[in-house]
Amino acid sequence: MMCRKLSLMTPYIQVLPCVRIWSDKCSSKYGRRRPFILAGSLMISVAVTIIGFSADIGYLLGDADEDHRNFKGT
């Protein structure tokens, strides 16, 4: 169980220090953190939308017809 928790935390352990360094060096007129918050929220919005349409995207990329449900999107 501990191994699973650690594997889920690995992206955060690797990515967050880099993002913190970049944001500390950022000199935007909107502040140091706001551009990163905006970019992160936009990426999460796109990811959630893709997850919602994953069955349809899989079908378009060549999944077999018997594996495709008739449910379209959200």
mmCIF file of the N, C-alpha and C atoms, coordinates in Angstrom:
data_MODEL
# 
_entry.id   MODEL 
# 
loop_
_atom_site.group_PDB 
_atom_site.id 
_atom_site.type_symbol 
_atom_site.label_atom_id 
_atom_site.label_alt_id 
_atom_site.label_comp_id 
_atom_site.label_asym_id 
_atom_site.label_entity_id 
_atom_site.label_seq_id 
_atom_site.pdbx_PDB_ins_code 
_atom_site.Cartn_x 
_atom_site.Cartn_y 
_atom_site.Cartn_z 
_atom_site.occupancy 
_atom_site.B_iso_or_equiv 
_atom_site.pdbx_formal_charge 
_atom_site.auth_seq_id 
_atom_site.auth_comp_id 
_atom_site.auth_asym_id 
_atom_site.auth_atom_id 
_atom_site.pdbx_PDB_model_num 
ATOM 1   N N  . MET A 1 1  ? 0.818   -1.189 0.000   1.00 0.00 ? 1  MET A N  1 
ATOM 2   C CA . MET A 1 1  ? 0.000   0.000  0.000   1.00 0.00 ? 1  MET A CA 1 
ATOM 3   C C  . MET A 1 1  ? 0.865   1.259  0.000   1.00 0.00 ? 1  MET A C  1 
ATOM 4   N N  . MET A 1 2  ? 1.952   1.219  0.728   1.00 0.00 ? 2  MET A N  1 
ATOM 5   C CA . MET A 1 2  ? 2.853   2.371  0.789   1.00 0.00 ? 2  MET A CA 1 
ATOM 6   C C  . MET A 1 2  ? 3.486   2.628  -0.567  1.00 0.00 ? 2  MET A C  1 
ATOM 7   N N  . CYS A 1 3  ? 3.775   1.545  -1.302  1.00 0.00 ? 3  CYS A N  1 
ATOM 8   C CA . CYS A 1 3  ? 4.380   1.682  -2.625  1.00 0.00 ? 3  CYS A CA 1 
ATOM 9   C C  . CYS A 1 3  ? 3.435   2.403  -3.580  1.00 0.00 ? 3  CYS A C  1 
ATOM 10  N N  . ARG A 1 4  ? 2.144   2.101  -3.487  1.00 0.00 ? 4  ARG A N  1 
ATOM 11  C CA . ARG A 1 4  ? 1.159   2.754  -4.344  1.00 0.00 ? 4  ARG A CA 1 
ATOM 12  C C  . ARG A 1 4  ? 1.075   4.248  -4.042  1.00 0.00 ? 4  ARG A C  1 
ATOM 13  N N  . LYS A 1 5  ? 1.073   4.597  -2.766  1.00 0.00 ? 5  LYS A N  1 
ATOM 14  C CA . LYS A 1 5  ? 1.027   6.011  -2.391  1.00 0.00 ? 5  LYS A CA 1 
ATOM 15  C C  . LYS A 1 5  ? 2.260   6.740  -2.891  1.00 0.00 ? 5  LYS A C  1 
ATOM 16  N N  . LEU A 1 6  ? 3.412   6.099  -2.804  1.00 0.00 ? 6  LEU A N  1 
ATOM 17  C CA . LEU A 1 6  ? 4.646   6.713  -3.260  1.00 0.00 ? 6  LEU A CA 1 
ATOM 18  C C  . LEU A 1 6  ? 4.646   6.889  -4.773  1.00 0.00 ? 6  LEU A C  1 
ATOM 19  N N  . SER A 1 7  ? 4.106   5.910  -5.499  1.00 0.00 ? 7  SER A N  1 
ATOM 20  C CA . SER A 1 7  ? 4.075   6.029  -6.955  1.00 0.00 ? 7  SER A CA 1 
ATOM 21  C C  . SER A 1 7  ? 3.113   7.127  -7.408  1.00 0.00 ? 7  SER A C  1 
ATOM 22  N N  . LEU A 1 8  ? 2.058   7.371  -6.646  1.00 0.00 ? 8  LEU A N  1 
ATOM 23  C CA . LEU A 1 8  ? 1.145   8.459  -6.984  1.00 0.00 ? 8  LEU A CA 1 
ATOM 24  C C  . LEU A 1 8  ? 1.753   9.819  -6.670  1.00 0.00 ? 8  LEU A C  1 
ATOM 25  N N  . MET A 1 9  ? 2.664   9.863  -5.723  1.00 0.00 ? 9  MET A N  1 
ATOM 26  C CA . MET A 1 9  ? 3.298   11.115 -5.333  1.00 0.00 ? 9  MET A CA 1 
ATOM 27  C C  . MET A 1 9  ? 4.508   11.454 -6.185  1.00 0.00 ? 9  MET A C  1 
ATOM 28  N N  . THR A 1 10 ? 5.025   10.521 -6.975  1.00 0.00 ? 10 THR A N  1 
ATOM 29  C CA . THR A 1 10 ? 6.247   10.746 -7.738  1.00 0.00 ? 10 THR A CA 1 
ATOM 30  C C  . THR A 1 10 ? 6.171   11.952 -8.659  1.00 0.00 ? 10 THR A C  1 
ATOM 31  N N  . PRO A 1 11 ? 5.092   12.168 -9.422  1.00 0.00 ? 11 PRO A N  1 
ATOM 32  C CA . PRO A 1 11 ? 5.060   13.374 -10.260 1.00 0.00 ? 11 PRO A CA 1 
ATOM 33  C C  . PRO A 1 11 ? 5.154   14.663 -9.453  1.00 0.00 ? 11 PRO A C  1 
ATOM 34  N N  . TYR A 1 12 ? 4.528   14.685 -8.302  1.00 0.00 ? 12 TYR A N  1 
ATOM 35  C CA . TYR A 1 12 ? 4.585   15.884 -7.464  1.00 0.00 ? 12 TYR A CA 1 
ATOM 36  C C  . TYR A 1 12 ? 5.980   16.095 -6.902  1.00 0.00 ? 12 TYR A C  1 
ATOM 37  N N  . ILE A 1 13 ? 6.623   14.997 -6.517  1.00 0.00 ? 13 ILE A N  1 
ATOM 38  C CA . ILE A 1 13 ? 7.969   15.095 -5.954  1.00 0.00 ? 13 ILE A CA 1 
ATOM 39  C C  . ILE A 1 13 ? 8.947   15.608 -7.006  1.00 0.00 ? 13 ILE A C  1 
ATOM 40  N N  . GLN A 1 14 ? 8.744   15.242 -8.271  1.00 0.00 ? 14 GLN A N  1 
ATOM 41  C CA . GLN A 1 14 ? 9.676   15.624 -9.327  1.00 0.00 ? 14 GLN A CA 1 
ATOM 42  C C  . GLN A 1 14 ? 9.334   16.969 -9.953  1.00 0.00 ? 14 GLN A C  1 
ATOM 43  N N  . VAL A 1 15 ? 8.067   17.274 -10.118 1.00 0.00 ? 15 VAL A N  1 
ATOM 44  C CA . VAL A 1 15 ? 7.657   18.461 -10.870 1.00 0.00 ? 15 VAL A CA 1 
ATOM 45  C C  . VAL A 1 15 ? 7.568   19.709 -9.999  1.00 0.00 ? 15 VAL A C  1 
ATOM 46  N N  . LEU A 1 16 ? 7.036   19.584 -8.812  1.00 0.00 ? 16 LEU A N  1 
ATOM 47  C CA . LEU A 1 16 ? 6.812   20.769 -7.987  1.00 0.00 ? 16 LEU A CA 1 
ATOM 48  C C  . LEU A 1 16 ? 8.072   21.575 -7.664  1.00 0.00 ? 16 LEU A C  1 
ATOM 49  N N  . PRO A 1 17 ? 9.196   20.961 -7.360  1.00 0.00 ? 17 PRO A N  1 
ATOM 50  C CA . PRO A 1 17 ? 10.386  21.792 -7.132  1.00 0.00 ? 17 PRO A CA 1 
ATOM 51  C C  . PRO A 1 17 ? 10.788  22.614 -8.352  1.00 0.00 ? 17 PRO A C  1 
ATOM 52  N N  . CYS A 1 18 ? 10.645  22.032 -9.541  1.00 0.00 ? 18 CYS A N  1 
ATOM 53  C CA . CYS A 1 18 ? 10.969  22.774 -10.768 1.00 0.00 ? 18 CYS A CA 1 
ATOM 54  C C  . CYS A 1 18 ? 10.018  23.949 -10.965 1.00 0.00 ? 18 CYS A C  1 
ATOM 55  N N  . VAL A 1 19 ? 8.733   23.715 -10.762 1.00 0.00 ? 19 VAL A N  1 
ATOM 56  C CA . VAL A 1 19 ? 7.751   24.783 -10.925 1.00 0.00 ? 19 VAL A CA 1 
ATOM 57  C C  . VAL A 1 19 ? 7.976   25.877 -9.886  1.00 0.00 ? 19 VAL A C  1 
ATOM 58  N N  . ARG A 1 20 ? 8.333   25.495 -8.690  1.00 0.00 ? 20 ARG A N  1 
ATOM 59  C CA . ARG A 1 20 ? 8.614   26.499 -7.661  1.00 0.00 ? 20 ARG A CA 1 
ATOM 60  C C  . ARG A 1 20 ? 9.809   27.363 -8.035  1.00 0.00 ? 20 ARG A C  1 
ATOM 61  N N  . ILE A 1 21 ? 10.843  26.756 -8.573  1.00 0.00 ? 21 ILE A N  1 
ATOM 62  C CA . ILE A 1 21 ? 12.021  27.529 -8.994  1.00 0.00 ? 21 ILE A CA 1 
ATOM 63  C C  . ILE A 1 21 ? 11.650  28.487 -10.111 1.00 0.00 ? 21 ILE A C  1 
ATOM 64  N N  . TRP A 1 22 ? 10.882  27.987 -11.108 1.00 0.00 ? 22 TRP A N  1 
ATOM 65  C CA . TRP A 1 22 ? 10.472  28.847 -12.236 1.00 0.00 ? 22 TRP A CA 1 
ATOM 66  C C  . TRP A 1 22 ? 9.592   29.993 -11.751 1.00 0.00 ? 22 TRP A C  1 
ATOM 67  N N  . SER A 1 23 ? 8.678   29.700 -10.833 1.00 0.00 ? 23 SER A N  1 
ATOM 68  C CA . SER A 1 23 ? 7.781   30.758 -10.367 1.00 0.00 ? 23 SER A CA 1 
ATOM 69  C C  . SER A 1 23 ? 8.520   31.781 -9.508  1.00 0.00 ? 23 SER A C  1 
ATOM 70  N N  . ASP A 1 24 ? 9.526   31.345 -8.777  1.00 0.00 ? 24 ASP A N  1 
ATOM 71  C CA . ASP A 1 24 ? 10.309  32.297 -7.983  1.00 0.00 ? 24 ASP A CA 1 
ATOM 72  C C  . ASP A 1 24 ? 11.116  33.238 -8.875  1.00 0.00 ? 24 ASP A C  1 
ATOM 73  N N  . LYS A 1 25 ? 11.514  32.760 -10.051 1.00 0.00 ? 25 LYS A N  1 
ATOM 74  C CA . LYS A 1 25 ? 12.293  33.587 -10.978 1.00 0.00 ? 25 LYS A CA 1 
ATOM 75  C C  . LYS A 1 25 ? 11.408  34.400 -11.928 1.00 0.00 ? 25 LYS A C  1 
ATOM 76  N N  . CYS A 1 26 ? 10.112  34.154 -11.904 1.00 0.00 ? 26 CYS A N  1 
ATOM 77  C CA . CYS A 1 26 ? 9.186   34.829 -12.811 1.00 0.00 ? 26 CYS A CA 1 
ATOM 78  C C  . CYS A 1 26 ? 9.004   36.294 -12.385 1.00 0.00 ? 26 CYS A C  1 
ATOM 79  N N  . SER A 1 27 ? 9.022   37.171 -13.372 1.00 0.00 ? 27 SER A N  1 
ATOM 80  C CA . SER A 1 27 ? 8.825   38.602 -13.072 1.00 0.00 ? 27 SER A CA 1 
ATOM 81  C C  . SER A 1 27 ? 7.714   39.164 -13.956 1.00 0.00 ? 27 SER A C  1 
ATOM 82  N N  . SER A 1 28 ? 6.568   38.519 -13.890 1.00 0.00 ? 28 SER A N  1 
ATOM 83  C CA . SER A 1 28 ? 5.411   38.937 -14.675 1.00 0.00 ? 28 SER A CA 1 
ATOM 84  C C  . SER A 1 28 ? 4.722   40.119 -14.006 1.00 0.00 ? 28 SER A C  1 
ATOM 85  N N  . LYS A 1 29 ? 4.016   40.892 -14.807 1.00 0.00 ? 29 LYS A N  1 
ATOM 86  C CA . LYS A 1 29 ? 3.271   42.011 -14.219 1.00 0.00 ? 29 LYS A CA 1 
ATOM 87  C C  . LYS A 1 29 ? 2.077   41.521 -13.392 1.00 0.00 ? 29 LYS A C  1 
ATOM 88  N N  . TYR A 1 30 ? 1.722   40.241 -13.546 1.00 0.00 ? 30 TYR A N  1 
ATOM 89  C CA . TYR A 1 30 ? 0.617   39.658 -12.783 1.00 0.00 ? 30 TYR A CA 1 
ATOM 90  C C  . TYR A 1 30 ? 1.093   38.991 -11.500 1.00 0.00 ? 30 TYR A C  1 
ATOM 91  N N  . GLY A 1 31 ? 2.362   39.035 -11.240 1.00 0.00 ? 31 GLY A N  1 
ATOM 92  C CA . GLY A 1 31 ? 2.914   38.431 -10.032 1.00 0.00 ? 31 GLY A CA 1 
ATOM 93  C C  . GLY A 1 31 ? 3.714   37.189 -10.360 1.00 0.00 ? 31 GLY A C  1 
ATOM 94  N N  . ARG A 1 32 ? 4.233   36.582 -9.311  1.00 0.00 ? 32 ARG A N  1 
ATOM 95  C CA . ARG A 1 32 ? 5.075   35.410 -9.518  1.00 0.00 ? 32 ARG A CA 1 
ATOM 96  C C  . ARG A 1 32 ? 4.269   34.123 -9.629  1.00 0.00 ? 32 ARG A C  1 
ATOM 97  N N  . ARG A 1 33 ? 3.159   34.020 -8.947  1.00 0.00 ? 33 ARG A N  1 
ATOM 98  C CA . ARG A 1 33 ? 2.418   32.756 -8.887  1.00 0.00 ? 33 ARG A CA 1 
ATOM 99  C C  . ARG A 1 33 ? 1.207   32.703 -9.824  1.00 0.00 ? 33 ARG A C  1 
ATOM 100 N N  . ARG A 1 34 ? 0.581   33.837 -10.080 1.00 0.00 ? 34 ARG A N  1 
ATOM 101 C CA . ARG A 1 34 ? -0.670  33.837 -10.846 1.00 0.00 ? 34 ARG A CA 1 
ATOM 102 C C  . ARG A 1 34 ? -0.550  33.241 -12.247 1.00 0.00 ? 34 ARG A C  1 
ATOM 103 N N  . PRO A 1 35 ? 0.508   33.507 -13.020 1.00 0.00 ? 35 PRO A N  1 
ATOM 104 C CA . PRO A 1 35 ? 0.594   32.859 -14.342 1.00 0.00 ? 35 PRO A CA 1 
ATOM 105 C C  . PRO A 1 35 ? 0.651   31.337 -14.256 1.00 0.00 ? 35 PRO A C  1 
ATOM 106 N N  . PHE A 1 36 ? 1.298   30.812 -13.228 1.00 0.00 ? 36 PHE A N  1 
ATOM 107 C CA . PHE A 1 36 ? 1.392   29.366 -13.070 1.00 0.00 ? 36 PHE A CA 1 
ATOM 108 C C  . PHE A 1 36 ? 0.072   28.775 -12.604 1.00 0.00 ? 36 PHE A C  1 
ATOM 109 N N  . ILE A 1 37 ? -0.655  29.492 -11.780 1.00 0.00 ? 37 ILE A N  1 
ATOM 110 C CA . ILE A 1 37 ? -1.984  29.041 -11.356 1.00 0.00 ? 37 ILE A CA 1 
ATOM 111 C C  . ILE A 1 37 ? -2.923  29.011 -12.559 1.00 0.00 ? 37 ILE A C  1 
ATOM 112 N N  . LEU A 1 38 ? -2.871  30.040 -13.396 1.00 0.00 ? 38 LEU A N  1 
ATOM 113 C CA . LEU A 1 38 ? -3.714  30.077 -14.593 1.00 0.00 ? 38 LEU A CA 1 
ATOM 114 C C  . LEU A 1 38 ? -3.363  28.953 -15.560 1.00 0.00 ? 38 LEU A C  1 
ATOM 115 N N  . ALA A 1 39 ? -2.070  28.758 -15.829 1.00 0.00 ? 39 ALA A N  1 
ATOM 116 C CA . ALA A 1 39 ? -1.658  27.696 -16.751 1.00 0.00 ? 39 ALA A CA 1 
ATOM 117 C C  . ALA A 1 39 ? -2.048  26.321 -16.207 1.00 0.00 ? 39 ALA A C  1 
ATOM 118 N N  . GLY A 1 40 ? -1.858  26.111 -14.924 1.00 0.00 ? 40 GLY A N  1 
ATOM 119 C CA . GLY A 1 40 ? -2.228  24.829 -14.327 1.00 0.00 ? 40 GLY A CA 1 
ATOM 120 C C  . GLY A 1 40 ? -3.718  24.561 -14.378 1.00 0.00 ? 40 GLY A C  1 
ATOM 121 N N  . SER A 1 41 ? -4.517  25.584 -14.118 1.00 0.00 ? 41 SER A N  1 
ATOM 122 C CA . SER A 1 41 ? -5.963  25.386 -14.155 1.00 0.00 ? 41 SER A CA 1 
ATOM 123 C C  . SER A 1 41 ? -6.459  25.137 -15.580 1.00 0.00 ? 41 SER A C  1 
ATOM 124 N N  . LEU A 1 42 ? -5.835  25.773 -16.563 1.00 0.00 ? 42 LEU A N  1 
ATOM 125 C CA . LEU A 1 42 ? -6.211  25.504 -17.955 1.00 0.00 ? 42 LEU A CA 1 
ATOM 126 C C  . LEU A 1 42 ? -5.839  24.074 -18.363 1.00 0.00 ? 42 LEU A C  1 
ATOM 127 N N  . MET A 1 43 ? -4.661  23.611 -17.943 1.00 0.00 ? 43 MET A N  1 
ATOM 128 C CA . MET A 1 43 ? -4.264  22.240 -18.267 1.00 0.00 ? 43 MET A CA 1 
ATOM 129 C C  . MET A 1 43 ? -5.178  21.223 -17.603 1.00 0.00 ? 43 MET A C  1 
ATOM 130 N N  . ILE A 1 44 ? -5.593  21.487 -16.380 1.00 0.00 ? 44 ILE A N  1 
ATOM 131 C CA . ILE A 1 44 ? -6.512  20.579 -15.691 1.00 0.00 ? 44 ILE A CA 1 
ATOM 132 C C  . ILE A 1 44 ? -7.869  20.569 -16.386 1.00 0.00 ? 44 ILE A C  1 
ATOM 133 N N  . SER A 1 45 ? -8.344  21.722 -16.851 1.00 0.00 ? 45 SER A N  1 
ATOM 134 C CA . SER A 1 45 ? -9.622  21.793 -17.565 1.00 0.00 ? 45 SER A CA 1 
ATOM 135 C C  . SER A 1 45 ? -9.575  20.973 -18.846 1.00 0.00 ? 45 SER A C  1 
ATOM 136 N N  . VAL A 1 46 ? -8.482  21.076 -19.576 1.00 0.00 ? 46 VAL A N  1 
ATOM 137 C CA . VAL A 1 46 ? -8.332  20.295 -20.814 1.00 0.00 ? 46 VAL A CA 1 
ATOM 138 C C  . VAL A 1 46 ? -8.277  18.800 -20.486 1.00 0.00 ? 46 VAL A C  1 
ATOM 139 N N  . ALA A 1 47 ? -7.549  18.428 -19.443 1.00 0.00 ? 47 ALA A N  1 
ATOM 140 C CA . ALA A 1 47 ? -7.434  17.019 -19.072 1.00 0.00 ? 47 ALA A CA 1 
ATOM 141 C C  . ALA A 1 47 ? -8.782  16.430 -18.659 1.00 0.00 ? 47 ALA A C  1 
ATOM 142 N N  . VAL A 1 48 ? -9.570  17.172 -17.902 1.00 0.00 ? 48 VAL A N  1 
ATOM 143 C CA . VAL A 1 48 ? -10.885 16.685 -17.474 1.00 0.00 ? 48 VAL A CA 1 
ATOM 144 C C  . VAL A 1 48 ? -11.810 16.531 -18.685 1.00 0.00 ? 48 VAL A C  1 
ATOM 145 N N  . THR A 1 49 ? -11.725 17.455 -19.623 1.00 0.00 ? 49 THR A N  1 
ATOM 146 C CA . THR A 1 49 ? -12.533 17.345 -20.834 1.00 0.00 ? 49 THR A CA 1 
ATOM 147 C C  . THR A 1 49 ? -12.138 16.125 -21.654 1.00 0.00 ? 49 THR A C  1 
ATOM 148 N N  . ILE A 1 50 ? -10.847 15.876 -21.781 1.00 0.00 ? 50 ILE A N  1 
ATOM 149 C CA . ILE A 1 50 ? -10.377 14.698 -22.519 1.00 0.00 ? 50 ILE A CA 1 
ATOM 150 C C  . ILE A 1 50 ? -10.822 13.417 -21.824 1.00 0.00 ? 50 ILE A C  1 
ATOM 151 N N  . ILE A 1 51 ? -10.766 13.379 -20.504 1.00 0.00 ? 51 ILE A N  1 
ATOM 152 C CA . ILE A 1 51 ? -11.212 12.196 -19.775 1.00 0.00 ? 51 ILE A CA 1 
ATOM 153 C C  . ILE A 1 51 ? -12.705 11.961 -20.011 1.00 0.00 ? 51 ILE A C  1 
ATOM 154 N N  . GLY A 1 52 ? -13.490 13.022 -20.067 1.00 0.00 ? 52 GLY A N  1 
ATOM 155 C CA . GLY A 1 52 ? -14.919 12.887 -20.303 1.00 0.00 ? 52 GLY A CA 1 
ATOM 156 C C  . GLY A 1 52 ? -15.251 12.293 -21.659 1.00 0.00 ? 52 GLY A C  1 
ATOM 157 N N  . PHE A 1 53 ? -14.418 12.575 -22.643 1.00 0.00 ? 53 PHE A N  1 
ATOM 158 C CA . PHE A 1 53 ? -14.647 12.078 -23.995 1.00 0.00 ? 53 PHE A CA 1 
ATOM 159 C C  . PHE A 1 53 ? -13.692 10.951 -24.366 1.00 0.00 ? 53 PHE A C  1 
ATOM 160 N N  . SER A 1 54 ? -13.115 10.270 -23.385 1.00 0.00 ? 54 SER A N  1 
ATOM 161 C CA . SER A 1 54 ? -12.096 9.262  -23.670 1.00 0.00 ? 54 SER A CA 1 
ATOM 162 C C  . SER A 1 54 ? -12.630 8.086  -24.489 1.00 0.00 ? 54 SER A C  1 
ATOM 163 N N  . ALA A 1 55 ? -13.864 7.659  -24.245 1.00 0.00 ? 55 ALA A N  1 
ATOM 164 C CA . ALA A 1 55 ? -14.426 6.549  -25.023 1.00 0.00 ? 55 ALA A CA 1 
ATOM 165 C C  . ALA A 1 55 ? -14.575 6.946  -26.492 1.00 0.00 ? 55 ALA A C  1 
ATOM 166 N N  . ASP A 1 56 ? -15.045 8.153  -26.736 1.00 0.00 ? 56 ASP A N  1 
ATOM 167 C CA . ASP A 1 56 ? -15.196 8.611  -28.111 1.00 0.00 ? 56 ASP A CA 1 
ATOM 168 C C  . ASP A 1 56 ? -13.849 8.807  -28.794 1.00 0.00 ? 56 ASP A C  1 
ATOM 169 N N  . ILE A 1 57 ? -12.878 9.325  -28.071 1.00 0.00 ? 57 ILE A N  1 
ATOM 170 C CA . ILE A 1 57 ? -11.538 9.516  -28.631 1.00 0.00 ? 57 ILE A CA 1 
ATOM 171 C C  . ILE A 1 57 ? -10.913 8.162  -28.948 1.00 0.00 ? 57 ILE A C  1 
ATOM 172 N N  . GLY A 1 58 ? -11.092 7.196  -28.054 1.00 0.00 ? 58 GLY A N  1 
ATOM 173 C CA . GLY A 1 58 ? -10.581 5.853  -28.310 1.00 0.00 ? 58 GLY A CA 1 
ATOM 174 C C  . GLY A 1 58 ? -11.210 5.239  -29.542 1.00 0.00 ? 58 GLY A C  1 
ATOM 175 N N  . TYR A 1 59 ? -12.494 5.433  -29.720 1.00 0.00 ? 59 TYR A N  1 
ATOM 176 C CA . TYR A 1 59 ? -13.175 4.909  -30.903 1.00 0.00 ? 59 TYR A CA 1 
ATOM 177 C C  . TYR A 1 59 ? -12.628 5.559  -32.171 1.00 0.00 ? 59 TYR A C  1 
ATOM 178 N N  . LEU A 1 60 ? -12.395 6.865  -32.124 1.00 0.00 ? 60 LEU A N  1 
ATOM 179 C CA . LEU A 1 60 ? -11.847 7.559  -33.287 1.00 0.00 ? 60 LEU A CA 1 
ATOM 180 C C  . LEU A 1 60 ? -10.420 7.126  -33.604 1.00 0.00 ? 60 LEU A C  1 
ATOM 181 N N  . LEU A 1 61 ? -9.690  6.691  -32.586 1.00 0.00 ? 61 LEU A N  1 
ATOM 182 C CA . LEU A 1 61 ? -8.310  6.254  -32.792 1.00 0.00 ? 61 LEU A CA 1 
ATOM 183 C C  . LEU A 1 61 ? -8.198  4.773  -33.133 1.00 0.00 ? 61 LEU A C  1 
ATOM 184 N N  . GLY A 1 62 ? -9.331  4.095  -33.266 1.00 0.00 ? 62 GLY A N  1 
ATOM 185 C CA . GLY A 1 62 ? -9.285  2.725  -33.764 1.00 0.00 ? 62 GLY A CA 1 
ATOM 186 C C  . GLY A 1 62 ? -9.706  1.635  -32.822 1.00 0.00 ? 62 GLY A C  1 
ATOM 187 N N  . ASP A 1 63 ? -10.355 1.937  -31.714 1.00 0.00 ? 63 ASP A N  1 
ATOM 188 C CA . ASP A 1 63 ? -10.872 0.874  -30.860 1.00 0.00 ? 63 ASP A CA 1 
ATOM 189 C C  . ASP A 1 63 ? -11.915 0.070  -31.627 1.00 0.00 ? 63 ASP A C  1 
ATOM 190 N N  . ALA A 1 64 ? -12.037 -1.200 -31.274 1.00 0.00 ? 64 ALA A N  1 
ATOM 191 C CA . ALA A 1 64 ? -13.013 -2.062 -31.928 1.00 0.00 ? 64 ALA A CA 1 
ATOM 192 C C  . ALA A 1 64 ? -14.425 -1.585 -31.617 1.00 0.00 ? 64 ALA A C  1 
ATOM 193 N N  . ASP A 1 65 ? -15.336 -1.797 -32.553 1.00 0.00 ? 65 ASP A N  1 
ATOM 194 C CA . ASP A 1 65 ? -16.712 -1.324 -32.415 1.00 0.00 ? 65 ASP A CA 1 
ATOM 195 C C  . ASP A 1 65 ? -17.424 -1.984 -31.244 1.00 0.00 ? 65 ASP A C  1 
ATOM 196 N N  . GLU A 1 66 ? -17.107 -3.262 -30.943 1.00 0.00 ? 66 GLU A N  1 
ATOM 197 C CA . GLU A 1 66 ? -17.796 -3.931 -29.843 1.00 0.00 ? 66 GLU A CA 1 
ATOM 198 C C  . GLU A 1 66 ? -17.355 -3.387 -28.482 1.00 0.00 ? 66 GLU A C  1 
ATOM 199 N N  . ASP A 1 67 ? -16.201 -2.723 -28.426 1.00 0.00 ? 67 ASP A N  1 
ATOM 200 C CA . ASP A 1 67 ? -15.754 -2.129 -27.170 1.00 0.00 ? 67 ASP A CA 1 
ATOM 201 C C  . ASP A 1 67 ? -16.332 -0.735 -26.978 1.00 0.00 ? 67 ASP A C  1 
ATOM 202 N N  . HIS A 1 68 ? -16.929 -0.156 -27.995 1.00 0.00 ? 68 HIS A N  1 
ATOM 203 C CA . HIS A 1 68 ? -17.436 1.225  -27.933 1.00 0.00 ? 68 HIS A CA 1 
ATOM 204 C C  . HIS A 1 68 ? -18.888 1.225  -27.477 1.00 0.00 ? 68 HIS A C  1 
ATOM 205 N N  . ARG A 1 69 ? -19.159 2.045  -26.493 1.00 0.00 ? 69 ARG A N  1 
ATOM 206 C CA . ARG A 1 69 ? -20.542 2.202  -26.022 1.00 0.00 ? 69 ARG A CA 1 
ATOM 207 C C  . ARG A 1 69 ? -21.197 3.313  -26.821 1.00 0.00 ? 69 ARG A C  1 
ATOM 208 N N  . ASN A 1 70 ? -22.502 3.357  -26.812 1.00 0.00 ? 70 ASN A N  1 
ATOM 209 C CA . ASN A 1 70 ? -23.228 4.391  -27.525 1.00 0.00 ? 70 ASN A CA 1 
ATOM 210 C C  . ASN A 1 70 ? -23.266 5.719  -26.768 1.00 0.00 ? 70 ASN A C  1 
ATOM 211 N N  . PHE A 1 71 ? -22.792 5.716  -25.536 1.00 0.00 ? 71 PHE A N  1 
ATOM 212 C CA . PHE A 1 71 ? -22.785 6.921  -24.725 1.00 0.00 ? 71 PHE A CA 1 
ATOM 213 C C  . PHE A 1 71 ? -21.788 7.901  -25.298 1.00 0.00 ? 71 PHE A C  1 
ATOM 214 N N  . LYS A 1 72 ? -22.236 9.135  -25.581 1.00 0.00 ? 72 LYS A N  1 
ATOM 215 C CA . LYS A 1 72 ? -21.382 10.156 -26.178 1.00 0.00 ? 72 LYS A CA 1 
ATOM 216 C C  . LYS A 1 72 ? -21.098 11.265 -25.165 1.00 0.00 ? 72 LYS A C  1 
ATOM 217 N N  . GLY A 1 73 ? -19.862 11.371 -24.765 1.00 0.00 ? 73 GLY A N  1 
ATOM 218 C CA . GLY A 1 73 ? -19.438 12.487 -23.922 1.00 0.00 ? 73 GLY A CA 1 
ATOM 219 C C  . GLY A 1 73 ? -20.025 12.432 -22.520 1.00 0.00 ? 73 GLY A C  1 
ATOM 220 N N  . THR A 1 74 ? -20.224 13.609 -21.959 1.00 0.00 ? 74 THR A N  1 
ATOM 221 C CA . THR A 1 74 ? -20.708 13.678 -20.588 1.00 0.00 ? 74 THR A CA 1 
ATOM 222 C C  . THR A 1 74 ? -22.190 13.896 -20.535 1.00 0.00 ? 74 THR A C  1 
# 
